[in-house]
Amino acid sequence: MDPTTITLHPRFHVGPVDPRIFGGFLEHMGRAVYEGVYDPGSAHADEHGCRADVLDALRRLDLSVVRYPGGNFVSGYHWRDGVGPVEQRPTVRELAWQSIEPNTFGTEEFLALCARMGWEPMLAVNLGTGSPEEARDWVEYCNSPAGTRDADLRVANGHREPHGVRLWCLGNEMDGPWQLGHVPAGQYAVRAQQAAKMMKDVDRAIETVVCGSSGVWMPTFGAWDREVLTYLGEDADYISLHRYVDNHADDTADFLAVGASVDRQIEQIDAVCRAVQAERSDGGRRHAKRALLCFDEWNVWYKNLDMDGAGTFAPHLIEEIYDLEDALVVAGFLNSFVRHADVVKIANLAQLVNVIAPLVTRGDELLVQTIFHPFAMMSSRRDGVSLRTGVEGPTYEARTNGTVAYLDASAILGADRLHVFAVNRSLAETAPVHVELLGRSLTGVADAELLTGPDPKAVNTFEAPGVVAPVRIDDRVRVRDGVASLELPPLSFVALSLALTTS
């Protein structure tokens, strides 16, 4: 393959990389909570009933924010069922996933887990079967000082000090007919505005994420977002985007190019946000606030579509097995978020354990899946500002995703490091890569990791857990005359941290 050159300049900023784009999602679905993060019967259970082996692995992802408790689950969830003495909490039939929910893990257990793990909590309120007032009450329970009904309920449950939950999602996928309480955009907008108004009246410091359209394939895409944002105005701090991608066609080249479609989705919804801002501004005299983007569900998902729990507890639902090509697509998602750091401020990989997840449990065993690695490789190099990437090199025509470069790249400029991330989408050819930072010289390699495998369908298993895993390649990156060079194998992802001259 002809060489690809990545040209960067330290003054050509996209925007600061918000650490919250390296977030996760924990939903009461399948075995994500029970037999996932929470399993008191496991040999690995800690004093809180959580699996220490799972939490140790999640620490390697360095998650910044975690969304909870759903997802579709939240539209039938009433938060009061999950607080107070565990033995007094009701066991209910959960309708989104047709499962049995004992409510032994709820608000306090989740927030305590966040505190131990250093995660910022992100709570989603029930605007399906719940009411705006119920949402308001949950904010009071979590964030208000003692002296009122729901704050005193928190105190009675053993937590005198407020939790200070800042991020709140106003429902989930409310444009979807599958959603409990689904309504048209106008009705949802009224419900969401009522909730946001009361929630912010309780705590002015919170930020709200309004439901956007559920995906690019939805007939509501764009139009729903515009109508909802226009109505909510200043009450919407972020709008949610969701995206699950697949390779049903078994076309690896096209699948690896799906990042181009993710870029378009971001840019299209940001265009809606800008248009609504312009319409709400007053001839230049009043500058209306622009909603930013929260990509609060994203992943590869298509192999396991079993979503019916058949009335059982902790059923095995959508437990996807991930391969090398899936891992490269996950890297591509993260590249898209970094390239749009000016507008994408929060993103949540769905989900964390067992359910379309980077980790899988089997009894007391734990497996790290392929998609775990690109997330960890980028999350550990996330501090800094996103730079505009000039990529010059070979391209190809993807069947549904158009013309794309073989090399998909992003870059973050830190205080004394340049972090470069690149996927070689070629199925067969090695990509010679050169990285140049104009105005500053690269002086050496701080560290470099490469992720690849024997073929695009290679997977990690409990019996062979290291088939797809990163390796250090510091000695394979050359820095000469201020330019870094390396050979990137086919179907691979690299994360480089390069030392710089002082500015």
N, C-alpha and C positions, 0 to 999 in steps of 0.2 A: 504494500500500500504506500502511496505517496505520503510524505510527512504532513502532519498537522501542526500549525503554530497557534498557540494561545497567547494573544497579546493583551496586556493589561496596563493600566496607568493608575497610580495611587490617588489621583485627583478625580478619576471618573467613577464616582460613587453611585451605587443604586440606593443604598440606605443602610443603616445599622441592622445587623442581623439580630432579630428578637429571639432570645433563647427559647421563647415559648413555641417556636415552630418545631422544636424537638419534644413534643408532648405525646401523651398516650391517652388511651380510652379504656375504661373498665365498666362493662355493662353487666347487669344481672341477666346473662344469657348463657345457656349451656353450662360449661364448666369454667367460665372465666373467673367468677368469684369463688364458688364452692368447688373444691378440688383444684382450684387455681391459686389465687393469692391467699385464700382462707381455707384451711383444711386442718381442723383441730385433731383429727384422728391420724394425721400423717406422722411418721417418725421424725420428720423435719419441722414439725410445728413448734413455734416459739411460745413464749408465755402469753401472747395475745391470740393464739390460734392461727397465726399466719405462717406460711411455709418459708422457712429461712433460706432454703436453697433457691426458691423462686425469687425472693427479694434480693438475694445476693446477685443473681443474674440480672435482675432489673436495674440494680445499681450500676452495672457496667454500661447501661444505655444512657445514664445520667439524664433521666427524664426531668423536664422542667415543670410541666403542668399535666394533670390527669383529669379527664372529664368523667363524670359519674352522675347518675346510675344508668343512663341510657342516652341515646338509642331509643328504639321503639318501646322498650320496656317502660320508659318514663311516662308514657301517655296513659298508663294504667296504674302508676305508682303513687301512693299517698305517703308522704314522708313520715307522718306520725306513726305509721305501722312499723317503722324501723328505728324508733328511739325508745328509751326507757328500759326497764329490766327485760332481759332477753326472754326469760320464761313467760313473760306476759305479752309478748308480741304475737300477732296473729299469723297463722299459716294460711296463705291464700292461693287461689288458682290464678296464675299469671297468664294473661291472654295473648300478649304479643308473640310469645314463643311456646304457648300451651304447656307451661311447666308449673311445678309446685314451688312456691317461694315461701320459706320459713321466716324471713326477715331477721335472721340471726346476725347478719352483717348489714349495718345501716349507716346512718349519717355519722354517728360518733365513731364507729369502727373505721369508716373510711377516712374521716378527718384525722384520726389518731395515726393511721397508716401514713397519710400524707406528711404529717409532722415528723414521723420517724424517718421517712425516706427523703425529705427535703423537696417534696412535690408541692407546687401550688395547686390547691383544689379548684375545680371548675364544676359547679353543680348545674344540672339541667332540671328545670321545673316542669311540672305536669300541666300543660295547657291543652291536653286532649280531653281527659275525663275530669281533670282538676279545674280549679277556679283561679282567677287572678288573686283573690284574697288568700287562698291556700299558699300561693307562691309568696305573697307578702309575708305571711306568717313564718315561712321557712327562713326568710332573710332575718326576721326578728329573732328567731330561735338561734341562728348561727352568729349574728353580728351585734345584737343589742346588749347593752349593759343590763345587769339585774334590775328588777323593779317593775317589769311588765309581764303579762301572762306567759308568752312563749319564751322570753328570756329566762324567766323563773323556772320554766320547765327544763331548760338546759341546765340551770343550776341544780335543780333537783336530781338530774341525771349525772351529776358529779363534775360539772364544768362551769365554774364560776366565771371565768374570763371568757369574753367573746372569741369566737374562732376567726373572725375577720375574713370571711370568704369574699373575694373581690369579683370573681368571674361567674356570671349566671347566664345560662342558655334559656331562651324563652321558648321552651318546647323543643320538638324534634320532628323534622320531615313532615310538617303539617300539610304540605301540598300533596302528600301521597295517599291514595285511596286505601292503602293497607294500614294507615295509621289510625289508632283509636282516637276518635274525636276530630277526624279530618274535616276541614271546612274550606270553602273558597278563600282566595287571598284576602278579600275585603273583610270577611268575618274574622279570619285569623289576625289581621292587622289590628282590629278593634280590641280583640282579646289580649294580644301582646302589648298593645299600648297601655291598656288598663293595668296589666300586671307590672310593666316597667315603671309606670308612674308611681304606683304604690310601693314597689320594691325600693325605688330610689328615694322615696319620701322617708322610708325607714332608715336607709343608709346611703347618703349622697356619694360615698366613695366607690360604690360598686360599678361594674361595667357590664353591659348586656350584649348578648349575641342573639340576634333575631334570626329566625329560620329563613334561609334562602330556599330556592328550588332544590330538589333532592338530587338532581344530576342533569348532565347535558342532554340526556335522552328523554327527559320529561317534557311534555307539551307546555308545561308552565315555565320552562327555563327562560330566564331573563324578564319576562313579563311579570311573573309573580314577585320577583325581587324588586322590581321597580315600584309596583303598587304598594308593597309592604313598606319599603323604605320611605316612599313619599308620605305615607300616613304617619309612620312613627317619628320621622324627623329626628330631633335631638335625643329621643329616647333610645335610639339604636346606635350603639358604639361600634358594633361589628355585625357583619352578615355572614352566615355560615355557607360553606361550600362542602359538598360531599362528592367523592369519586371512588368507585371500585372499578378496576380494569381487569380484562380477561384475555385469554388466548384460546378461545373456543375454536378458532380457525387453525390452530397449530401452525401459525406463521410467525416464527421467532423474530424475523427481521422487522415485520410490522409491529409486533408486540413491543419490541425494544424502542420503537419510535413513538410510543404513546405519550412520551413526555411533551412532544409538540402539541398534542391535544390538551394536555394539562395546562401548558402555557396559554393556549387560547382561552380555556375556561377561566383562568385567572384574569386575563386581560378583558374578556367580555363582561364579567361581573364587575370588575373595577370600573369599566366604562359606564355601567349602569349607576354605580355609586357616584361617579363624577357628574353624570347627567342630572341625577337627583339633587346633588349639591348645587349645581348651577341653577336649576329651576327654583330652588328654595332661597337662593341668595337674592338680595334686593338691589339690583342695578349697580352692584359694586359697593353699595353703602353697608350692607350687612353680609358678612361672609358666613354662610351656613356650614355646619360641621359635615364632614364627609365620613361616611361609614367605611371602616377598613375591613379586611378579609380575615375570616377564621375558617381554615380548612379543617373542620373538627371531626371529619371521618374520611379516611383514605387508606387504601391498601389494594393489593391484588386479591381477588376473590372470584373463583368460578368453578373449582373442582368439586367442592362439597357444598351442596345446596340444601342439606337437610335442616329445616328450620322448625319442625314440629316436634315438641317435647312429649307429646302424647300423654300429658298429665303426670309426668314423672319429675323427680327431683334431680337436678344437675345432669340433664341428659347430654349426650355427646352430639352437639350441634355445630355445624360448619367448621369442623376441625380440619382446616386446609393443610396439606403437605406442600411445603415450598421447595422450589428447585433453584438452580443457578439463575435462569432467566428471570424468575420472579425477583430475586435479590437485585439484579441489575435494574429492573424496573423501579423497585423501591429507591435505589440510588438516584434514578432519574426524577422521581417525585421530589426528593429532597433538593436536587439541583434546581428544579423549577421554583421551589419555595425560596431558595437563596437568591436566585436571579431576580425574584420579585420581592426582595426584602423591604422595599418601600411601602408595599401594600399588604403583603401576607404577614400578619403579626402573630398568629396562633395556628398551630396545626397539630392534629392528634391522630397518631397511628392507631387504627382499629384492628384488633384490640391487643391486650398485653399477654394473656395466657390462654392457651387452648383454643379459643374462638378466633379464627383467622389471625393467628398470633405468632410472634417470633419465638415463643416458648411453649412447649408441650409437656404435660405431665402424664406419666403412666405408673399408677401406684405411687411409690416413693421415688421413682426415677424422674429425671428431668432431661429434656432434649432442647438444645439450642438450634433453631432452624436457620436456614440460609439468610432470610431477610433480617435477622438480628444484626448481622455483621455490618452492612453498609450504614445502618442507623448509628451503631456504636462508633464506626470509623469517622462519621461526620459530626456526631454530637460532641465528641472529644476535641474537635477543632472548630468550634462554632463561634468563638469570641472575635468580634471585629465588625468590619463594614464590608458589605457585598460590593464587589467591583464589576463593572461592565466587562463582559468577556468578548473579545474579538477572536473568533475561531475561523481560521483559514485552512481548509483541507478538503479531502474527498467527501463526496456526498452520495446518497442513494435515494431512490424513489421507493417509499414504503407504500404498500397496497392501499391502505386507508388513511394513513397519516401524512402523506405528501412527501416532499423532498426534505431530508434531514441530513445533517452531518453525521459521519460515522462516529465522530467523537462528540459526546454530550458533556459539557463542562460547566462548572461554576467556580467562583473564587471568593475567598474572604481574606481581607487584609487586617491582620492583628497588630498589636503594638510592636512586635519585633519578629513576626512571622508572616509569611504568605501561605495560606492554605489553598490548595488547588485540588479539585475533585473532578474526575473524568471517567466516563464509561466508554469503552471501545465496543460499539454495537456490531462490529463485523463478526460474522460467524466463523471465518476462516483465516483472516489476515491479521498479522501483527501491525500495529499502528505506531510508527515513529512519532514522538511528540516532543515539541520544543515549547518551553514556557519563558516568556520575556516580560519583565516589568519595566516599562519605560520610566525614566526619571529616577529609578532606584536600581541597584544591582543585587542580584541574588548571589549570596556568598557561599552557600553550602546547604546540605540536607540536614534538617533537624530530625526528621523521621519520615518514613514512607511505608505504607501498607498496600498490599495488592490482594484483591479477592478474585478468584477464578475457580474453575473446576474442569473435570474431564469432558463434559458435554453440557448443553443447555438444560437437560432434564436431570442433571445430577442433584441428588438430595442427601441430606443428613438423616441418619436413622439412629435409633437407640443402639443398634449393633455396630454401626459405623458412623459415629457422630462428627468426624472431622473431614468428611469428603469435601465440603465447601467451607473453607475457613481462611481468614486473612493470614498473610505471611509478611514479615518485614523484608523490605527490598531497598534499604538505604544504600547498599553498595551497588545497586543497579541504576541509580540516578546520578548522572554526571552534571556538574555545574562548571561551565567554562565561559570566561569572558562575560559573566553576569547572566548567562542563559542556562536554564536547566533542561536536560534532555533525558528521555528514557524510551524504551520499547515497551509498548502496552500490548500484551497478548490478546488474541481474539476472545470475545466474550469475557471481559474483565472490567474491574473497577479499581481505581487507584485513588488513595488519599495521601497527598503530599503536604508536608510542612517544611517550608524552605526558609532559611535564614536570610536576613536582609542587611544591606548597608544602613547605617543610621541616616535618618532623613535630614 
